[in-house]
Amino acid sequence: MPEEILKYLKTQNVAVLALEMLDGSPHASTVHFAHAENPLVFFFETNRDYRKSEPLFGKATTRASLVVGSDEAAMKTLQFDGIAELIKLEEKSLYDSVYFEKFPKKKEKANDPKCVFFKFTPTWWRFTDWTAPKGKMILTSQ
């Protein structure tokens, strides 16, 4: 992942996550996110009763898209396609260190039995920066 993208991600807390529901329809929601860089993976928490939990519990993985950067003033956006899935037990310590370092006040919610921890792993990405010195810059994965 190019350094300018990783640097940009560190300035952001909120994204829009769209998940493929069990019937194939999309469901988008605004979420707080934290991320690990190597490999790039995004971490989230939600409530078991929220709509976005349905596909996470309905199948092992679900197709998803994530958009970071919807602030027109910043003039940068990062789009991803990939796979969302529940956190496995062996991944929980990494999740805890990354997510709760960024959002320490959310640690309290983690004890709620309805709290759901999940991740998004990108398979494709596109970064657009309209503030680049030579004009609009677009970086895309292969």
C-alpha positions in Angstrom: 0.0 0.0 0.0 1.5 3.4 -1.0 2.7 5.5 2.0 0.4 8.5 1.1 -2.7 6.2 1.5 -1.5 4.8 4.8 -0.8 8.4 6.0 -4.3 9.5 4.9 -6.0 6.5 6.7 -4.4 7.6 9.9 -6.3 11.0 9.7 -9.7 9.3 9.3 -12.1 7.7 11.9 -15.3 7.2 9.9 -16.2 5.3 6.7 -19.2 4.0 4.9 -19.4 0.2 4.8 -21.7 -1.6 2.4 -22.4 -5.3 3.0 -24.1 -7.8 0.7 -27.1 -9.0 2.7 -28.3 -12.6 2.5 -30.8 -11.8 -0.2 -28.2 -10.2 -2.3 -29.2 -6.6 -1.6 -26.7 -4.0 -0.4 -26.8 -2.4 3.0 -24.6 0.6 3.8 -23.9 2.2 7.1 -21.6 4.7 8.6 -19.0 3.1 10.9 -16.0 3.9 13.0 -12.9 2.0 11.8 -9.4 1.2 12.9 -6.9 -0.6 10.7 -3.7 -2.6 10.7 -1.2 -1.9 7.9 0.6 -5.2 7.1 -1.5 -6.8 5.9 -4.1 -4.0 5.4 -7.2 -5.0 7.3 -10.0 -2.8 8.8 -11.7 -3.5 12.2 -15.2 -2.6 13.3 -17.6 -3.3 16.1 -21.4 -3.3 16.0 -24.4 -4.6 17.9 -25.8 -8.1 17.2 -29.2 -6.6 16.7 -28.1 -4.2 13.9 -28.9 -4.9 10.3 -25.2 -5.2 9.3 -24.8 -8.2 11.6 -27.2 -10.4 9.5 -24.7 -11.3 6.7 -21.8 -11.7 9.2 -23.7 -14.4 11.0 -25.5 -15.8 7.9 -22.3 -17.0 6.1 -18.6 -17.3 6.7 -17.7 -14.3 4.5 -19.7 -11.6 2.8 -18.8 -9.3 -0.1 -18.4 -5.7 1.0 -17.3 -2.2 0.0 -15.8 0.5 2.1 -15.4 4.2 1.4 -13.2 6.4 3.5 -13.4 10.1 2.8 -16.6 11.7 2.0 -15.7 15.2 3.1 -15.8 17.5 0.1 -13.3 19.9 1.8 -10.6 17.3 2.1 -10.8 16.4 -1.6 -9.5 12.8 -1.1 -11.4 9.6 -1.1 -10.4 5.9 -0.8 -12.6 3.1 -2.1 -12.3 -0.6 -1.4 -14.0 -3.8 -2.4 -13.3 -6.9 -0.3 -14.6 -9.4 2.2 -16.1 -8.9 5.6 -16.2 -11.6 8.3 -16.4 -12.0 12.0 -13.2 -11.9 14.0 -11.7 -15.3 14.8 -10.7 -16.0 18.4 -7.0 -16.0 17.3 -7.4 -12.5 15.8 -9.1 -11.0 18.9 -5.8 -9.8 20.5 -4.8 -7.9 17.3 -8.3 -6.5 17.0 -8.2 -5.3 20.7 -4.8 -3.6 20.3 -5.6 -1.8 17.1 -9.3 -0.9 17.6 -9.2 0.1 21.3 -5.9 2.0 20.8 -7.8 4.2 18.4 -11.1 4.2 20.3 -10.3 3.6 24.0 -13.8 4.7 25.2 -15.4 1.8 23.2 -13.5 -0.8 25.4 -16.4 -0.6 27.8 -18.9 -1.8 25.2 -16.8 -4.9 24.4 -18.2 -6.7 27.4 -21.7 -6.5 26.2 -22.8 -9.9 24.9 -24.4 -8.2 21.9 -21.2 -6.6 20.8 -19.9 -8.0 17.5 -16.3 -7.7 16.3 -15.6 -8.0 12.6 -13.1 -7.2 9.9 -12.9 -6.2 6.3 -10.0 -7.3 4.1 -9.6 -5.4 0.8 -9.2 -7.2 -2.5 -9.3 -4.0 -4.6 -8.8 -0.3 -3.9 -8.7 3.1 -5.5 -7.4 6.3 -4.0 -8.2 9.7 -5.5 -6.5 12.9 -4.4 -7.7 16.1 -6.1 -5.1 18.2 -4.1 -2.0 16.6 -5.7 0.6 19.1 -6.9 0.2 18.0 -10.5 -3.5 17.8 -10.4 -5.9 14.9 -9.7 -4.0 11.8 -8.8 -5.6 8.3 -9.0 -3.9 5.2 -7.5 -5.5 1.9 -8.1 -4.6 -1.7 -7.0 -4.2 -4.4 -9.7 
